[in-house]
Amino acid sequence: MNPDLIFVIGCIVGLLSIPSLIGAFSESRTPRAAAILIMIAAGLIAVAILQKPTGYSIATIPEVFTRVFSDIFR
């Protein structure tokens, strides 16, 4: 699997954990689902970084998203 795709999936899963985290804190519950999503996202991002020898920088993240989405929709 392409490390860029793994990285993008990890970022999207991480973003999806934010509403769950906010909902759990607003209702005074423990954020179990959010914690699981954050761990999955961190694992996916770590795997992508380890598979790509040059790694990722903040400046290249939009390029990575563009490349992955163009590969999907092409």
mmJSON file of the N, C-alpha and C atoms, coordinates in Angstrom:
{"data_MODEL":{"atom_site":{
"group_PDB":["ATOM","ATOM","ATOM","ATOM","ATOM","ATOM","ATOM","ATOM","ATOM","ATOM","ATOM","ATOM","ATOM","ATOM","ATOM","ATOM","ATOM","ATOM","ATOM","ATOM","ATOM","ATOM","ATOM","ATOM","ATOM","ATOM","ATOM","ATOM","ATOM","ATOM","ATOM","ATOM","ATOM","ATOM","ATOM","ATOM","ATOM","ATOM","ATOM","ATOM","ATOM","ATOM","ATOM","ATOM","ATOM","ATOM","ATOM","ATOM","ATOM","ATOM","ATOM","ATOM","ATOM","ATOM","ATOM","ATOM","ATOM","ATOM","ATOM","ATOM","ATOM","ATOM","ATOM","ATOM","ATOM","ATOM","ATOM","ATOM","ATOM","ATOM","ATOM","ATOM","ATOM","ATOM","ATOM","ATOM","ATOM","ATOM","ATOM","ATOM","ATOM","ATOM","ATOM","ATOM","ATOM","ATOM","ATOM","ATOM","ATOM","ATOM","ATOM","ATOM","ATOM","ATOM","ATOM","ATOM","ATOM","ATOM","ATOM","ATOM","ATOM","ATOM","ATOM","ATOM","ATOM","ATOM","ATOM","ATOM","ATOM","ATOM","ATOM","ATOM","ATOM","ATOM","ATOM","ATOM","ATOM","ATOM","ATOM","ATOM","ATOM","ATOM","ATOM","ATOM","ATOM","ATOM","ATOM","ATOM","ATOM","ATOM","ATOM","ATOM","ATOM","ATOM","ATOM","ATOM","ATOM","ATOM","ATOM","ATOM","ATOM","ATOM","ATOM","ATOM","ATOM","ATOM","ATOM","ATOM","ATOM","ATOM","ATOM","ATOM","ATOM","ATOM","ATOM","ATOM","ATOM","ATOM","ATOM","ATOM","ATOM","ATOM","ATOM","ATOM","ATOM","ATOM","ATOM","ATOM","ATOM","ATOM","ATOM","ATOM","ATOM","ATOM","ATOM","ATOM","ATOM","ATOM","ATOM","ATOM","ATOM","ATOM","ATOM","ATOM","ATOM","ATOM","ATOM","ATOM","ATOM","ATOM","ATOM","ATOM","ATOM","ATOM","ATOM","ATOM","ATOM","ATOM","ATOM","ATOM","ATOM","ATOM","ATOM","ATOM","ATOM","ATOM","ATOM","ATOM","ATOM","ATOM","ATOM","ATOM","ATOM","ATOM","ATOM","ATOM","ATOM","ATOM","ATOM","ATOM","ATOM","ATOM"],
"id":[1,2,3,4,5,6,7,8,9,10,11,12,13,14,15,16,17,18,19,20,21,22,23,24,25,26,27,28,29,30,31,32,33,34,35,36,37,38,39,40,41,42,43,44,45,46,47,48,49,50,51,52,53,54,55,56,57,58,59,60,61,62,63,64,65,66,67,68,69,70,71,72,73,74,75,76,77,78,79,80,81,82,83,84,85,86,87,88,89,90,91,92,93,94,95,96,97,98,99,100,101,102,103,104,105,106,107,108,109,110,111,112,113,114,115,116,117,118,119,120,121,122,123,124,125,126,127,128,129,130,131,132,133,134,135,136,137,138,139,140,141,142,143,144,145,146,147,148,149,150,151,152,153,154,155,156,157,158,159,160,161,162,163,164,165,166,167,168,169,170,171,172,173,174,175,176,177,178,179,180,181,182,183,184,185,186,187,188,189,190,191,192,193,194,195,196,197,198,199,200,201,202,203,204,205,206,207,208,209,210,211,212,213,214,215,216,217,218,219,220,221,222],
"type_symbol":["N","C","C","N","C","C","N","C","C","N","C","C","N","C","C","N","C","C","N","C","C","N","C","C","N","C","C","N","C","C","N","C","C","N","C","C","N","C","C","N","C","C","N","C","C","N","C","C","N","C","C","N","C","C","N","C","C","N","C","C","N","C","C","N","C","C","N","C","C","N","C","C","N","C","C","N","C","C","N","C","C","N","C","C","N","C","C","N","C","C","N","C","C","N","C","C","N","C","C","N","C","C","N","C","C","N","C","C","N","C","C","N","C","C","N","C","C","N","C","C","N","C","C","N","C","C","N","C","C","N","C","C","N","C","C","N","C","C","N","C","C","N","C","C","N","C","C","N","C","C","N","C","C","N","C","C","N","C","C","N","C","C","N","C","C","N","C","C","N","C","C","N","C","C","N","C","C","N","C","C","N","C","C","N","C","C","N","C","C","N","C","C","N","C","C","N","C","C","N","C","C","N","C","C","N","C","C","N","C","C","N","C","C","N","C","C","N","C","C","N","C","C"],
"label_atom_id":["N","CA","C","N","CA","C","N","CA","C","N","CA","C","N","CA","C","N","CA","C","N","CA","C","N","CA","C","N","CA","C","N","CA","C","N","CA","C","N","CA","C","N","CA","C","N","CA","C","N","CA","C","N","CA","C","N","CA","C","N","CA","C","N","CA","C","N","CA","C","N","CA","C","N","CA","C","N","CA","C","N","CA","C","N","CA","C","N","CA","C","N","CA","C","N","CA","C","N","CA","C","N","CA","C","N","CA","C","N","CA","C","N","CA","C","N","CA","C","N","CA","C","N","CA","C","N","CA","C","N","CA","C","N","CA","C","N","CA","C","N","CA","C","N","CA","C","N","CA","C","N","CA","C","N","CA","C","N","CA","C","N","CA","C","N","CA","C","N","CA","C","N","CA","C","N","CA","C","N","CA","C","N","CA","C","N","CA","C","N","CA","C","N","CA","C","N","CA","C","N","CA","C","N","CA","C","N","CA","C","N","CA","C","N","CA","C","N","CA","C","N","CA","C","N","CA","C","N","CA","C","N","CA","C","N","CA","C","N","CA","C","N","CA","C","N","CA","C","N","CA","C","N","CA","C","N","CA","C"],
"label_alt_id":[null,null,null,null,null,null,null,null,null,null,null,null,null,null,null,null,null,null,null,null,null,null,null,null,null,null,null,null,null,null,null,null,null,null,null,null,null,null,null,null,null,null,null,null,null,null,null,null,null,null,null,null,null,null,null,null,null,null,null,null,null,null,null,null,null,null,null,null,null,null,null,null,null,null,null,null,null,null,null,null,null,null,null,null,null,null,null,null,null,null,null,null,null,null,null,null,null,null,null,null,null,null,null,null,null,null,null,null,null,null,null,null,null,null,null,null,null,null,null,null,null,null,null,null,null,null,null,null,null,null,null,null,null,null,null,null,null,null,null,null,null,null,null,null,null,null,null,null,null,null,null,null,null,null,null,null,null,null,null,null,null,null,null,null,null,null,null,null,null,null,null,null,null,null,null,null,null,null,null,null,null,null,null,null,null,null,null,null,null,null,null,null,null,null,null,null,null,null,null,null,null,null,null,null,null,null,null,null,null,null,null,null,null,null,null,null,null,null,null,null,null,null],
"label_comp_id":["MET","MET","MET","ASN","ASN","ASN","PRO","PRO","PRO","ASP","ASP","ASP","LEU","LEU","LEU","ILE","ILE","ILE","PHE","PHE","PHE","VAL","VAL","VAL","ILE","ILE","ILE","GLY","GLY","GLY","CYS","CYS","CYS","ILE","ILE","ILE","VAL","VAL","VAL","GLY","GLY","GLY","LEU","LEU","LEU","LEU","LEU","LEU","SER","SER","SER","ILE","ILE","ILE","PRO","PRO","PRO","SER","SER","SER","LEU","LEU","LEU","ILE","ILE","ILE","GLY","GLY","GLY","ALA","ALA","ALA","PHE","PHE","PHE","SER","SER","SER","GLU","GLU","GLU","SER","SER","SER","ARG","ARG","ARG","THR","THR","THR","PRO","PRO","PRO","ARG","ARG","ARG","ALA","ALA","ALA","ALA","ALA","ALA","ALA","ALA","ALA","ILE","ILE","ILE","LEU","LEU","LEU","ILE","ILE","ILE","MET","MET","MET","ILE","ILE","ILE","ALA","ALA","ALA","ALA","ALA","ALA","GLY","GLY","GLY","LEU","LEU","LEU","ILE","ILE","ILE","ALA","ALA","ALA","VAL","VAL","VAL","ALA","ALA","ALA","ILE","ILE","ILE","LEU","LEU","LEU","GLN","GLN","GLN","LYS","LYS","LYS","PRO","PRO","PRO","THR","THR","THR","GLY","GLY","GLY","TYR","TYR","TYR","SER","SER","SER","ILE","ILE","ILE","ALA","ALA","ALA","THR","THR","THR","ILE","ILE","ILE","PRO","PRO","PRO","GLU","GLU","GLU","VAL","VAL","VAL","PHE","PHE","PHE","THR","THR","THR","ARG","ARG","ARG","VAL","VAL","VAL","PHE","PHE","PHE","SER","SER","SER","ASP","ASP","ASP","ILE","ILE","ILE","PHE","PHE","PHE","ARG","ARG","ARG"],
"label_asym_id":["A","A","A","A","A","A","A","A","A","A","A","A","A","A","A","A","A","A","A","A","A","A","A","A","A","A","A","A","A","A","A","A","A","A","A","A","A","A","A","A","A","A","A","A","A","A","A","A","A","A","A","A","A","A","A","A","A","A","A","A","A","A","A","A","A","A","A","A","A","A","A","A","A","A","A","A","A","A","A","A","A","A","A","A","A","A","A","A","A","A","A","A","A","A","A","A","A","A","A","A","A","A","A","A","A","A","A","A","A","A","A","A","A","A","A","A","A","A","A","A","A","A","A","A","A","A","A","A","A","A","A","A","A","A","A","A","A","A","A","A","A","A","A","A","A","A","A","A","A","A","A","A","A","A","A","A","A","A","A","A","A","A","A","A","A","A","A","A","A","A","A","A","A","A","A","A","A","A","A","A","A","A","A","A","A","A","A","A","A","A","A","A","A","A","A","A","A","A","A","A","A","A","A","A","A","A","A","A","A","A","A","A","A","A","A","A","A","A","A","A","A","A"],
"label_entity_id":["1","1","1","1","1","1","1","1","1","1","1","1","1","1","1","1","1","1","1","1","1","1","1","1","1","1","1","1","1","1","1","1","1","1","1","1","1","1","1","1","1","1","1","1","1","1","1","1","1","1","1","1","1","1","1","1","1","1","1","1","1","1","1","1","1","1","1","1","1","1","1","1","1","1","1","1","1","1","1","1","1","1","1","1","1","1","1","1","1","1","1","1","1","1","1","1","1","1","1","1","1","1","1","1","1","1","1","1","1","1","1","1","1","1","1","1","1","1","1","1","1","1","1","1","1","1","1","1","1","1","1","1","1","1","1","1","1","1","1","1","1","1","1","1","1","1","1","1","1","1","1","1","1","1","1","1","1","1","1","1","1","1","1","1","1","1","1","1","1","1","1","1","1","1","1","1","1","1","1","1","1","1","1","1","1","1","1","1","1","1","1","1","1","1","1","1","1","1","1","1","1","1","1","1","1","1","1","1","1","1","1","1","1","1","1","1","1","1","1","1","1","1"],
"label_seq_id":[1,1,1,2,2,2,3,3,3,4,4,4,5,5,5,6,6,6,7,7,7,8,8,8,9,9,9,10,10,10,11,11,11,12,12,12,13,13,13,14,14,14,15,15,15,16,16,16,17,17,17,18,18,18,19,19,19,20,20,20,21,21,21,22,22,22,23,23,23,24,24,24,25,25,25,26,26,26,27,27,27,28,28,28,29,29,29,30,30,30,31,31,31,32,32,32,33,33,33,34,34,34,35,35,35,36,36,36,37,37,37,38,38,38,39,39,39,40,40,40,41,41,41,42,42,42,43,43,43,44,44,44,45,45,45,46,46,46,47,47,47,48,48,48,49,49,49,50,50,50,51,51,51,52,52,52,53,53,53,54,54,54,55,55,55,56,56,56,57,57,57,58,58,58,59,59,59,60,60,60,61,61,61,62,62,62,63,63,63,64,64,64,65,65,65,66,66,66,67,67,67,68,68,68,69,69,69,70,70,70,71,71,71,72,72,72,73,73,73,74,74,74],
"pdbx_PDB_ins_code":[null,null,null,null,null,null,null,null,null,null,null,null,null,null,null,null,null,null,null,null,null,null,null,null,null,null,null,null,null,null,null,null,null,null,null,null,null,null,null,null,null,null,null,null,null,null,null,null,null,null,null,null,null,null,null,null,null,null,null,null,null,null,null,null,null,null,null,null,null,null,null,null,null,null,null,null,null,null,null,null,null,null,null,null,null,null,null,null,null,null,null,null,null,null,null,null,null,null,null,null,null,null,null,null,null,null,null,null,null,null,null,null,null,null,null,null,null,null,null,null,null,null,null,null,null,null,null,null,null,null,null,null,null,null,null,null,null,null,null,null,null,null,null,null,null,null,null,null,null,null,null,null,null,null,null,null,null,null,null,null,null,null,null,null,null,null,null,null,null,null,null,null,null,null,null,null,null,null,null,null,null,null,null,null,null,null,null,null,null,null,null,null,null,null,null,null,null,null,null,null,null,null,null,null,null,null,null,null,null,null,null,null,null,null,null,null,null,null,null,null,null,null],
"Cartn_x":[0.843,0.0,0.891,0.456,1.198,1.288,2.49,2.595,1.836,1.696,0.925,-0.545,-1.08,-2.467,-2.666,-1.733,-1.81,-1.769,-0.922,-0.815,-2.116,-2.717,-3.964,-5.097,-5.177,-6.203,-6.005,-4.765,-4.49,-4.895,-4.646,-5.045,-6.557,-7.245,-8.712,-9.303,-8.774,-9.253,-8.995,-7.849,-7.547,-8.526,-8.886,-9.863,-11.252,-11.59,-12.885,-12.98,-11.864,-11.901,-12.255,-12.105,-12.35,-13.811,-14.815,-16.199,-16.538,-16.0,-16.233,-15.619,-14.444,-13.77,-14.553,-15.003,-15.772,-17.105,-17.771,-19.034,-18.872,-17.812,-17.588,-17.303,-16.502,-16.198,-17.406,-18.237,-19.402,-20.461,-20.494,-21.452,-20.827,-19.611,-18.878,-18.718,-18.443,-18.156,-16.678,-16.212,-14.835,-14.76,-13.767,-13.685,-13.049,-13.722,-13.157,-13.053,-14.133,-14.12,-13.096,-13.032,-12.06,-10.645,-10.403,-9.063,-8.662,-9.602,-9.316,-9.02,-9.819,-9.575,-8.233,-7.867,-6.577,-5.421,-5.562,-4.507,-4.382,-5.522,-5.488,-4.827,-5.204,-4.622,-3.121,-2.704,-1.268,-0.511,-1.103,-0.464,-0.327,-1.377,-1.319,-0.295,-0.269,0.698,2.119,2.316,3.649,4.108,3.208,3.557,3.927,3.164,3.457,4.81,5.121,6.411,7.566,7.377,8.437,8.646,7.581,7.707,8.291,8.159,8.693,10.024,11.116,12.438,12.654,12.055,12.257,11.324,10.274,9.335,8.412,7.712,6.769,7.087,6.884,7.009,5.659,5.499,4.239,3.95,4.984,4.8,4.351,4.667,4.327,2.975,2.319,1.047,-0.024,-0.203,-1.199,-0.884,0.393,0.782,0.418,0.615,0.297,-1.202,-2.025,-3.468,-3.892,-3.334,-3.67,-3.284,-2.097,-1.632,-2.523,-2.903,-3.738,-5.12,-5.734,-7.071,-7.078,-6.02,-5.961,-5.778,-5.043,-4.909,-6.24,-7.014,-8.295,-9.304,-9.372,-10.404,-9.975,-8.761,-8.299,-8.769],
"Cartn_y":[-1.174,0.0,1.241,2.245,3.485,4.219,4.635,5.351,6.673,7.309,8.546,8.286,7.198,6.834,6.517,5.792,5.476,6.755,7.694,8.961,9.751,9.812,10.558,9.905,8.595,7.898,8.171,8.157,8.457,9.871,10.821,12.215,12.356,11.684,11.763,11.112,9.965,9.316,10.213,10.878,11.801,12.96,13.477,14.565,14.09,12.853,12.314,12.076,12.012,11.8,13.077,14.235,15.504,15.662,15.427,15.546,14.574,13.377,12.404,12.861,13.442,13.957,15.112,16.033,17.177,16.715,15.785,15.265,14.563,13.805,13.095,14.07,15.081,16.046,16.905,17.228,18.069,17.323,15.997,15.193,14.553,14.943,14.439,12.917,12.385,10.956,10.771,9.56,9.273,9.125,9.711,9.684,8.404,7.28,5.998,5.886,6.203,6.098,7.06,8.265,9.244,8.771,8.167,7.669,6.545,5.674,4.582,5.135,6.115,6.716,7.437,8.112,8.806,7.806,6.676,5.662,5.043,4.811,4.274,5.276,6.54,7.578,7.697,7.695,7.791,6.586,5.411,4.219,4.275,4.721,4.825,5.861,6.997,8.035,7.554,6.841,6.319,5.304,4.431,3.439,4.144,5.168,5.899,6.589,7.182,7.865,6.873,5.695,4.692,4.093,4.006,3.423,4.395,5.687,6.672,7.182,6.932,7.277,8.772,9.614,11.05,11.663,10.954,11.461,12.52,13.217,14.253,15.519,16.654,17.931,18.633,19.652,20.389,20.985,21.418,22.054,21.062,19.789,18.807,18.13,18.38,17.709,18.048,19.32,19.571,18.844,18.732,17.997,16.517,15.958,14.547,14.321,15.187,15.057,15.192,16.155,16.366,15.159,14.618,13.453,12.237,12.015,10.843,10.993,12.173,12.355,12.344,12.826,12.747,11.31,10.494,9.075,8.344,8.716,8.049,8.405,9.691,10.14,10.129,9.706,9.659,8.436],
"Cartn_z":[0.0,0.0,0.0,-0.697,-0.844,0.51,0.935,2.213,2.228,1.065,1.018,1.324,0.799,1.067,2.548,3.136,4.562,5.395,5.002,5.714,5.642,4.464,4.291,5.078,5.056,5.835,7.325,7.782,9.183,9.554,8.691,8.957,9.0,8.098,8.071,9.309,9.729,10.95,12.165,12.177,13.267,13.312,12.147,12.107,12.531,12.218,12.619,14.129,14.805,16.255,17.01,16.375,17.066,17.495,16.62,17.096,18.226,18.149,19.207,20.527,20.443,21.63,22.25,21.439,21.937,22.536,21.867,22.384,23.711,23.868,25.129,26.271,25.999,27.054,27.4,26.414,26.698,27.503,27.391,28.141,29.376,29.709,30.889,30.862,29.687,29.539,29.263,29.427,29.054,27.531,26.908,25.436,24.914,25.093,24.664,23.143,22.453,20.986,20.388,20.937,20.437,20.685,21.829,22.139,21.19,20.87,19.942,18.55,18.105,16.797,16.744,17.813,17.851,17.798,18.499,18.454,17.06,16.406,15.049,14.106,14.237,13.384,13.615,14.861,15.163,14.61,14.702,14.151,12.643,11.966,10.507,10.067,10.732,10.375,10.651,11.758,12.073,11.033,10.608,9.577,8.278,7.913,6.672,6.749,7.892,8.05,8.005,8.599,8.583,7.197,6.393,5.054,4.041,4.296,3.358,3.897,3.191,3.718,3.933,3.099,3.257,4.286,4.66,5.64,5.062,5.949,5.547,6.311,5.659,6.343,6.265,7.047,7.057,5.671,4.989,3.672,2.602,2.761,1.725,1.942,3.054,3.344,2.306,1.888,0.829,-0.482,-0.825,-2.028,-1.91,-0.725,-0.506,-0.672,-0.067,-0.203,-1.661,-2.366,-3.769,-4.61,-4.353,-5.116,-4.874,-3.618,-3.296,-3.897,-3.755,-4.306,-5.828,-6.435,-7.907,-8.376,-7.622,-7.978,-7.819,-6.811,-6.573,-7.654,-8.017,-8.941,-10.404,-10.676,-12.061,-12.743],
"occupancy":[1.0,1.0,1.0,1.0,1.0,1.0,1.0,1.0,1.0,1.0,1.0,1.0,1.0,1.0,1.0,1.0,1.0,1.0,1.0,1.0,1.0,1.0,1.0,1.0,1.0,1.0,1.0,1.0,1.0,1.0,1.0,1.0,1.0,1.0,1.0,1.0,1.0,1.0,1.0,1.0,1.0,1.0,1.0,1.0,1.0,1.0,1.0,1.0,1.0,1.0,1.0,1.0,1.0,1.0,1.0,1.0,1.0,1.0,1.0,1.0,1.0,1.0,1.0,1.0,1.0,1.0,1.0,1.0,1.0,1.0,1.0,1.0,1.0,1.0,1.0,1.0,1.0,1.0,1.0,1.0,1.0,1.0,1.0,1.0,1.0,1.0,1.0,1.0,1.0,1.0,1.0,1.0,1.0,1.0,1.0,1.0,1.0,1.0,1.0,1.0,1.0,1.0,1.0,1.0,1.0,1.0,1.0,1.0,1.0,1.0,1.0,1.0,1.0,1.0,1.0,1.0,1.0,1.0,1.0,1.0,1.0,1.0,1.0,1.0,1.0,1.0,1.0,1.0,1.0,1.0,1.0,1.0,1.0,1.0,1.0,1.0,1.0,1.0,1.0,1.0,1.0,1.0,1.0,1.0,1.0,1.0,1.0,1.0,1.0,1.0,1.0,1.0,1.0,1.0,1.0,1.0,1.0,1.0,1.0,1.0,1.0,1.0,1.0,1.0,1.0,1.0,1.0,1.0,1.0,1.0,1.0,1.0,1.0,1.0,1.0,1.0,1.0,1.0,1.0,1.0,1.0,1.0,1.0,1.0,1.0,1.0,1.0,1.0,1.0,1.0,1.0,1.0,1.0,1.0,1.0,1.0,1.0,1.0,1.0,1.0,1.0,1.0,1.0,1.0,1.0,1.0,1.0,1.0,1.0,1.0,1.0,1.0,1.0,1.0,1.0,1.0,1.0,1.0,1.0,1.0,1.0,1.0],
"B_iso_or_equiv":[0.0,0.0,0.0,0.0,0.0,0.0,0.0,0.0,0.0,0.0,0.0,0.0,0.0,0.0,0.0,0.0,0.0,0.0,0.0,0.0,0.0,0.0,0.0,0.0,0.0,0.0,0.0,0.0,0.0,0.0,0.0,0.0,0.0,0.0,0.0,0.0,0.0,0.0,0.0,0.0,0.0,0.0,0.0,0.0,0.0,0.0,0.0,0.0,0.0,0.0,0.0,0.0,0.0,0.0,0.0,0.0,0.0,0.0,0.0,0.0,0.0,0.0,0.0,0.0,0.0,0.0,0.0,0.0,0.0,0.0,0.0,0.0,0.0,0.0,0.0,0.0,0.0,0.0,0.0,0.0,0.0,0.0,0.0,0.0,0.0,0.0,0.0,0.0,0.0,0.0,0.0,0.0,0.0,0.0,0.0,0.0,0.0,0.0,0.0,0.0,0.0,0.0,0.0,0.0,0.0,0.0,0.0,0.0,0.0,0.0,0.0,0.0,0.0,0.0,0.0,0.0,0.0,0.0,0.0,0.0,0.0,0.0,0.0,0.0,0.0,0.0,0.0,0.0,0.0,0.0,0.0,0.0,0.0,0.0,0.0,0.0,0.0,0.0,0.0,0.0,0.0,0.0,0.0,0.0,0.0,0.0,0.0,0.0,0.0,0.0,0.0,0.0,0.0,0.0,0.0,0.0,0.0,0.0,0.0,0.0,0.0,0.0,0.0,0.0,0.0,0.0,0.0,0.0,0.0,0.0,0.0,0.0,0.0,0.0,0.0,0.0,0.0,0.0,0.0,0.0,0.0,0.0,0.0,0.0,0.0,0.0,0.0,0.0,0.0,0.0,0.0,0.0,0.0,0.0,0.0,0.0,0.0,0.0,0.0,0.0,0.0,0.0,0.0,0.0,0.0,0.0,0.0,0.0,0.0,0.0,0.0,0.0,0.0,0.0,0.0,0.0,0.0,0.0,0.0,0.0,0.0,0.0],
"pdbx_formal_charge":[null,null,null,null,null,null,null,null,null,null,null,null,null,null,null,null,null,null,null,null,null,null,null,null,null,null,null,null,null,null,null,null,null,null,null,null,null,null,null,null,null,null,null,null,null,null,null,null,null,null,null,null,null,null,null,null,null,null,null,null,null,null,null,null,null,null,null,null,null,null,null,null,null,null,null,null,null,null,null,null,null,null,null,null,null,null,null,null,null,null,null,null,null,null,null,null,null,null,null,null,null,null,null,null,null,null,null,null,null,null,null,null,null,null,null,null,null,null,null,null,null,null,null,null,null,null,null,null,null,null,null,null,null,null,null,null,null,null,null,null,null,null,null,null,null,null,null,null,null,null,null,null,null,null,null,null,null,null,null,null,null,null,null,null,null,null,null,null,null,null,null,null,null,null,null,null,null,null,null,null,null,null,null,null,null,null,null,null,null,null,null,null,null,null,null,null,null,null,null,null,null,null,null,null,null,null,null,null,null,null,null,null,null,null,null,null,null,null,null,null,null,null],
"auth_seq_id":[1,1,1,2,2,2,3,3,3,4,4,4,5,5,5,6,6,6,7,7,7,8,8,8,9,9,9,10,10,10,11,11,11,12,12,12,13,13,13,14,14,14,15,15,15,16,16,16,17,17,17,18,18,18,19,19,19,20,20,20,21,21,21,22,22,22,23,23,23,24,24,24,25,25,25,26,26,26,27,27,27,28,28,28,29,29,29,30,30,30,31,31,31,32,32,32,33,33,33,34,34,34,35,35,35,36,36,36,37,37,37,38,38,38,39,39,39,40,40,40,41,41,41,42,42,42,43,43,43,44,44,44,45,45,45,46,46,46,47,47,47,48,48,48,49,49,49,50,50,50,51,51,51,52,52,52,53,53,53,54,54,54,55,55,55,56,56,56,57,57,57,58,58,58,59,59,59,60,60,60,61,61,61,62,62,62,63,63,63,64,64,64,65,65,65,66,66,66,67,67,67,68,68,68,69,69,69,70,70,70,71,71,71,72,72,72,73,73,73,74,74,74],
"auth_comp_id":["MET","MET","MET","ASN","ASN","ASN","PRO","PRO","PRO","ASP","ASP","ASP","LEU","LEU","LEU","ILE","ILE","ILE","PHE","PHE","PHE","VAL","VAL","VAL","ILE","ILE","ILE","GLY","GLY","GLY","CYS","CYS","CYS","ILE","ILE","ILE","VAL","VAL","VAL","GLY","GLY","GLY","LEU","LEU","LEU","LEU","LEU","LEU","SER","SER","SER","ILE","ILE","ILE","PRO","PRO","PRO","SER","SER","SER","LEU","LEU","LEU","ILE","ILE","ILE","GLY","GLY","GLY","ALA","ALA","ALA","PHE","PHE","PHE","SER","SER","SER","GLU","GLU","GLU","SER","SER","SER","ARG","ARG","ARG","THR","THR","THR","PRO","PRO","PRO","ARG","ARG","ARG","ALA","ALA","ALA","ALA","ALA","ALA","ALA","ALA","ALA","ILE","ILE","ILE","LEU","LEU","LEU","ILE","ILE","ILE","MET","MET","MET","ILE","ILE","ILE","ALA","ALA","ALA","ALA","ALA","ALA","GLY","GLY","GLY","LEU","LEU","LEU","ILE","ILE","ILE","ALA","ALA","ALA","VAL","VAL","VAL","ALA","ALA","ALA","ILE","ILE","ILE","LEU","LEU","LEU","GLN","GLN","GLN","LYS","LYS","LYS","PRO","PRO","PRO","THR","THR","THR","GLY","GLY","GLY","TYR","TYR","TYR","SER","SER","SER","ILE","ILE","ILE","ALA","ALA","ALA","THR","THR","THR","ILE","ILE","ILE","PRO","PRO","PRO","GLU","GLU","GLU","VAL","VAL","VAL","PHE","PHE","PHE","THR","THR","THR","ARG","ARG","ARG","VAL","VAL","VAL","PHE","PHE","PHE","SER","SER","SER","ASP","ASP","ASP","ILE","ILE","ILE","PHE","PHE","PHE","ARG","ARG","ARG"],
"auth_asym_id":["A","A","A","A","A","A","A","A","A","A","A","A","A","A","A","A","A","A","A","A","A","A","A","A","A","A","A","A","A","A","A","A","A","A","A","A","A","A","A","A","A","A","A","A","A","A","A","A","A","A","A","A","A","A","A","A","A","A","A","A","A","A","A","A","A","A","A","A","A","A","A","A","A","A","A","A","A","A","A","A","A","A","A","A","A","A","A","A","A","A","A","A","A","A","A","A","A","A","A","A","A","A","A","A","A","A","A","A","A","A","A","A","A","A","A","A","A","A","A","A","A","A","A","A","A","A","A","A","A","A","A","A","A","A","A","A","A","A","A","A","A","A","A","A","A","A","A","A","A","A","A","A","A","A","A","A","A","A","A","A","A","A","A","A","A","A","A","A","A","A","A","A","A","A","A","A","A","A","A","A","A","A","A","A","A","A","A","A","A","A","A","A","A","A","A","A","A","A","A","A","A","A","A","A","A","A","A","A","A","A","A","A","A","A","A","A","A","A","A","A","A","A"],
"auth_atom_id":["N","CA","C","N","CA","C","N","CA","C","N","CA","C","N","CA","C","N","CA","C","N","CA","C","N","CA","C","N","CA","C","N","CA","C","N","CA","C","N","CA","C","N","CA","C","N","CA","C","N","CA","C","N","CA","C","N","CA","C","N","CA","C","N","CA","C","N","CA","C","N","CA","C","N","CA","C","N","CA","C","N","CA","C","N","CA","C","N","CA","C","N","CA","C","N","CA","C","N","CA","C","N","CA","C","N","CA","C","N","CA","C","N","CA","C","N","CA","C","N","CA","C","N","CA","C","N","CA","C","N","CA","C","N","CA","C","N","CA","C","N","CA","C","N","CA","C","N","CA","C","N","CA","C","N","CA","C","N","CA","C","N","CA","C","N","CA","C","N","CA","C","N","CA","C","N","CA","C","N","CA","C","N","CA","C","N","CA","C","N","CA","C","N","CA","C","N","CA","C","N","CA","C","N","CA","C","N","CA","C","N","CA","C","N","CA","C","N","CA","C","N","CA","C","N","CA","C","N","CA","C","N","CA","C","N","CA","C","N","CA","C","N","CA","C","N","CA","C","N","CA","C","N","CA","C","N","CA","C"],
"pdbx_PDB_model_num":[1,1,1,1,1,1,1,1,1,1,1,1,1,1,1,1,1,1,1,1,1,1,1,1,1,1,1,1,1,1,1,1,1,1,1,1,1,1,1,1,1,1,1,1,1,1,1,1,1,1,1,1,1,1,1,1,1,1,1,1,1,1,1,1,1,1,1,1,1,1,1,1,1,1,1,1,1,1,1,1,1,1,1,1,1,1,1,1,1,1,1,1,1,1,1,1,1,1,1,1,1,1,1,1,1,1,1,1,1,1,1,1,1,1,1,1,1,1,1,1,1,1,1,1,1,1,1,1,1,1,1,1,1,1,1,1,1,1,1,1,1,1,1,1,1,1,1,1,1,1,1,1,1,1,1,1,1,1,1,1,1,1,1,1,1,1,1,1,1,1,1,1,1,1,1,1,1,1,1,1,1,1,1,1,1,1,1,1,1,1,1,1,1,1,1,1,1,1,1,1,1,1,1,1,1,1,1,1,1,1,1,1,1,1,1,1,1,1,1,1,1,1]
}}}
